[in-house]
Amino acid sequence: MEIYWYFLNIVREVEYMDTKILLENGTNELEVLEFKLDGNAYGINVAKIREIINYQEVTPVPNAHPSIEGIFMPRDTMITAIDLKNCLQRGSSTPGGLFIITNFNKLDIAFHVDSVVGIHRVSWKDIIKPDSTVSSAEEGISTGIIKLDGRLIIILDFEKIMTDINPETGLKMAEIDELGERERNDVPILIAEDSPLLNKLIVDSLHKAGYSNLIHTENGQQAYDVIRECKNEGTLKEHVQCVITDIEMPIMDGHRLTKLIKEDNETKDIPVVIFSSLVNEEMKRKGVALGADAQLSKPEIGNLVRVVDELVL
C-alpha cells in the first residue's frame, strides 16, 4: 500500500530543522500534525500516528455507529475507518482524501480527513483550553487550541471520539468491581489529568478501591505546584506518596512532570505512574528513561489500582 509521501516529506523537513530537543525526554514539547476538514484546521499529536495513507475503499459494517465508515485490511490487518466529519456534525465524507491511521489505547483506528497541511513543533505551554472560539460540536471533543500564523488549530480528543462511538474502548470500570470489598486507607495520592471526565473516573475508581486521600489536578504544572508547596512546608510525605499522571496535558505534560520529580533528591523516591492512552513501546522507553515506576494504557483501570497497591502498600 502506498504511503502518503507528502507526509514523509514534511517529516524530513522537520528533521532538517534543529529539533534535537525533541529527541530528549521531558522537554514539555510535542509535534502536532495539522490536517483539514471542510477548510477547517485540526490537529493530532504525532505520537498517536502510525502512518498516513491515501483513501481506500472500505467495507460497510451492518448496524454500525453512524460515524463508522467501515473496515479495510491494509497489510492483512483489519482496521476500522472513522468518518471524522460525521463526528464533528459536518455531514458525511465522500471517497477520497486520506486516512490517518492512529494507535492509542492499544487500538489501530483510521480517521478519514480531507488533507494534511504539515507538522508543527509546539510547547504544551502554548496550547490553550477550548472556549467559545470553538463550535458546540467541537467543544466537547477538543483538548486544546493552537494559535499559529493568525489561525486556530483545534486539537481533537480522539480518545473521547472513540469512547463516544464505542464505550468499551474507554476505562473498563467493571474491573474495579471485580476487586471486591477493600479496606479504606489514607495513603496520599496526587493525580494529574486534564480531562474532567477521566479525572473524575480515576478519582471515583481509586475511592472505590479504598483510597480516600486524593488530590486531583488538571495538568502537570498544577501537580508540580502542589509538590513544591508541600516541599516548602515540609509536608511532602503527608500529602504526596504517589503520583498518577497522564502524558498529554496543557501547560506541562506528564513526561516533564516525571522528569522534574525524578531529578529532585527530595522527590525522586515518590512513585510515579504514567496512565495514558499513549503508552506504546516507544513511549514506554521514554518513560523508563525518565524514571517512571510504572506505565499503563488508560483502559487498564483495574491494573492501575493493582500497580498503586504494589507501590504504596
C-alpha positions in Angstrom: 0.0 0.0 0.0 1.3 3.4 -0.9 2.3 5.6 2.0 1.3 9.2 1.7 4.6 10.7 0.5 3.8 14.3 1.2 3.6 13.4 4.9 7.1 11.8 4.7 8.5 14.9 3.1 7.1 17.0 5.9 8.8 14.8 8.4 12.1 15.2 6.5 11.7 19.0 6.6 11.1 18.9 10.3 14.2 16.6 10.8 16.2 19.1 8.8 15.4 21.8 11.3 17.2 21.9 14.7 14.9 19.5 16.5 17.4 17.7 18.7 15.5 19.0 21.7 12.6 16.7 20.7 14.9 13.7 21.0 15.4 14.4 24.6 12.8 13.4 27.2 10.7 15.7 29.4 11.1 18.9 27.3 7.4 19.7 27.5 7.1 19.8 23.7 5.2 17.9 21.2 4.7 17.6 17.4 1.2 18.3 16.1 0.1 17.2 12.7 -2.3 19.8 11.1 -5.0 18.5 8.9 -8.1 19.9 7.1 -11.8 19.1 7.1 -14.1 21.3 5.2 -11.4 24.0 5.2 -11.1 24.0 9.0 -7.8 23.3 10.7 -7.4 20.5 13.2 -4.5 18.8 15.0 -3.4 15.5 16.4 -0.3 14.6 18.4 2.2 12.9 16.0 2.9 10.4 18.7 -0.6 8.9 18.1 0.1 8.4 14.3 1.2 5.1 12.9 1.0 6.2 9.2 -1.0 8.2 6.7 -2.3 6.6 3.6 -4.4 7.5 0.6 -8.1 6.8 1.0 -9.1 3.1 0.4 -12.5 1.7 -0.3 -14.0 0.3 2.9 -16.5 -2.5 3.6 -19.6 -1.1 5.5 -20.4 -2.8 8.8 -24.1 -3.6 9.3 -25.8 -1.8 12.2 -22.6 0.1 13.0 -22.4 3.6 14.6 -23.1 6.4 12.1 -19.5 7.6 12.4 -18.1 4.3 11.4 -17.5 4.2 7.6 -16.5 0.6 7.6 -13.4 -1.7 7.7 -10.5 -2.3 5.5 -7.4 -4.5 5.7 -4.0 -2.9 4.9 -1.2 -5.5 5.2 -3.7 -8.1 6.4 -4.7 -6.1 9.5 -8.3 -5.2 10.0 -8.8 -1.5 10.7 -11.9 0.4 11.5 -12.4 3.7 9.5 -14.0 6.6 11.3 -15.8 9.4 9.4 -14.4 12.4 11.3 -16.8 14.8 9.5 -19.7 12.9 10.9 -18.1 13.0 14.4 -17.9 16.8 14.1 -21.5 17.1 12.8 -20.3 18.3 9.4 -22.1 15.9 7.2 -20.5 12.7 5.8 -17.2 12.1 4.0 -17.1 11.0 0.4 -14.5 8.7 -1.2 -11.1 10.4 -1.5 -8.8 12.3 0.9 -6.6 10.5 3.4 -6.7 8.0 6.3 -4.7 9.0 9.4 -4.0 5.6 11.0 -3.6 6.0 14.7 -2.5 3.8 17.6 -3.7 4.6 21.1 -5.3 2.7 23.9 -3.9 -0.4 22.2 -6.2 0.2 19.1 -5.4 0.9 15.5 -8.0 3.3 14.1 -8.2 5.2 10.8 -9.6 8.7 10.7 -10.9 10.0 7.3 -9.7 13.6 6.6 -9.5 15.8 3.6 -5.8 16.7 3.5 -2.7 17.1 5.6 -1.0 20.6 6.0 2.2 19.9 8.0 3.8 19.3 11.3 4.3 21.9 14.0 6.6 21.7 17.0 4.9 23.4 19.9 5.2 23.7 23.7 2.4 22.5 25.9 2.6 26.0 27.5 1.3 27.4 24.2 -1.8 25.2 24.0 -4.8 27.0 25.4 -8.0 25.4 26.7 -11.0 25.3 24.4 -13.6 28.1 24.9 -16.3 29.9 22.9 -13.9 30.1 20.0 -14.8 26.6 19.0 -18.2 25.4 17.8 -20.6 23.5 20.1 -19.9 20.3 18.0 -16.1 20.6 18.6 -16.2 21.9 22.2 -16.8 18.5 23.7 -14.1 16.7 21.7 -11.4 19.3 21.8 -8.4 19.2 24.2 -6.8 22.4 23.2 -6.2 25.2 20.6 -3.0 26.4 19.0 -2.8 29.9 17.6 -0.4 29.8 14.7 0.2 32.4 12.0 -3.1 34.1 12.6 -5.2 31.0 12.5 -6.6 28.5 15.0 -5.7 24.8 15.0 -8.1 22.8 17.1 -6.6 19.7 18.7 -9.2 17.0 18.8 -9.7 14.5 21.7 -9.5 11.3 19.7 -9.9 9.1 22.8 -13.2 10.9 23.6 -14.3 10.4 20.0 -13.7 6.7 20.2 -15.3 6.4 23.6 -18.5 8.1 22.3 -18.6 5.7 19.4 -17.8 2.6 21.5 -17.7 2.9 25.3 -15.8 -0.4 25.5 -12.7 1.4 24.3 -12.7 3.7 27.4 -12.0 2.9 31.0 -13.2 -0.6 31.9 -14.9 0.3 35.2 -16.1 -3.2 35.7 -12.6 -4.2 36.6 -12.9 -2.1 39.7 -16.0 -4.0 40.8 -14.1 -7.2 40.3 -11.6 -6.2 43.0 -14.3 -6.7 45.6 -14.5 -5.2 49.1 -11.4 -3.4 50.2 -10.3 -1.6 53.4 -10.1 2.2 53.4 -6.6 3.7 53.6 -5.3 7.3 53.7 -2.1 6.9 51.5 -2.0 10.4 49.8 -2.1 10.2 46.0 -1.6 13.1 43.6 -3.4 12.9 40.2 -2.6 14.9 37.1 -5.3 14.5 34.4 -6.7 17.3 32.1 -9.8 15.5 31.0 -12.6 16.4 33.6 -14.4 13.1 32.8 -11.3 10.9 33.1 -10.1 12.8 36.2 -13.4 12.1 37.9 -13.4 8.4 36.8 -9.9 7.9 38.1 -10.8 9.5 41.4 -14.0 7.5 41.7 -12.2 4.3 40.8 -9.5 4.9 43.5 -12.2 5.8 46.0 -14.0 2.6 45.3 -10.7 0.7 45.6 -10.2 2.2 49.1 -8.0 5.2 48.5 -9.6 8.2 50.3 -6.8 10.7 50.4 -6.6 12.1 46.9 -5.5 15.4 45.3 -6.6 15.8 41.7 -5.2 18.5 39.4 -5.8 19.4 35.8 -2.2 19.3 34.4 1.4 18.7 35.3 2.1 22.3 36.3 -0.7 22.2 38.9 0.6 18.9 40.3 4.1 20.2 40.5 2.9 23.3 42.3 1.3 21.1 44.9 4.6 19.2 45.3 6.7 22.4 45.6 4.2 23.8 48.1 4.5 20.7 50.2 8.3 20.7 50.0 8.4 24.3 51.2 6.0 23.5 54.1 7.9 20.3 55.0 4.7 18.2 54.5 5.5 16.2 51.4 5.2 12.8 52.9 1.8 13.8 54.5 0.3 14.9 51.1 2.2 13.1 48.3 3.3 9.4 48.4 2.4 8.5 44.8 1.8 10.4 41.6 -0.5 9.3 38.8 -0.1 11.3 35.6 -1.4 11.5 32.1 1.1 12.3 29.3 -0.8 14.8 27.1 -1.8 17.9 29.2 -1.6 21.6 28.6 0.9 23.9 30.4 3.0 20.9 31.5 2.8 17.3 30.2 3.3 14.1 32.2 6.8 13.4 30.9 8.0 16.8 32.1 6.4 16.3 35.5 8.0 12.9 35.8 11.4 14.4 34.9 11.1 17.1 37.5 10.1 14.7 40.2 12.8 12.1 39.5 15.6 14.7 39.1 15.0 16.2 42.6 16.6 14.4 45.5 13.7 15.3 47.8 11.1 13.8 45.5 12.9 11.1 43.4 11.6 8.3 45.7 8.0 9.2 45.1 6.5 6.5 42.8 5.2 7.9 39.5 2.6 6.0 37.5 2.1 7.1 33.9 -1.5 6.4 33.0 -2.1 7.4 29.4 -3.6 6.4 26.0 -0.2 7.0 24.5 1.6 4.1 26.3 3.1 2.2 23.5 6.6 0.7 23.1 8.2 4.0 22.1 6.5 5.9 24.9 7.4 3.2 27.4 11.1 3.6 26.5 10.8 7.3 27.2 9.0 6.7 30.5 11.7 4.3 31.6 14.4 6.8 30.7 12.6 9.4 32.8 12.4 7.1 35.8 8.6 6.3 35.8 7.9 3.5 38.2 5.0 2.1 36.1 3.2 2.8 32.8 -0.3 1.7 31.9 -2.7 2.3 29.0 -5.9 4.0 30.0 -8.3 1.2 29.6 -6.4 -0.7 32.3 -8.1 0.9 35.3 -8.1 -2.3 37.2 -4.3 -2.8 36.7 -3.8 0.9 37.8 -5.2 0.0 41.2 -3.1 -3.1 41.4 0.1 -1.2 40.5 -0.7 1.5 43.0 -1.2 -1.2 45.6 2.2 -2.6 44.9 3.9 0.8 45.1 2.4 2.2 48.2 1.0 -0.6 50.4 
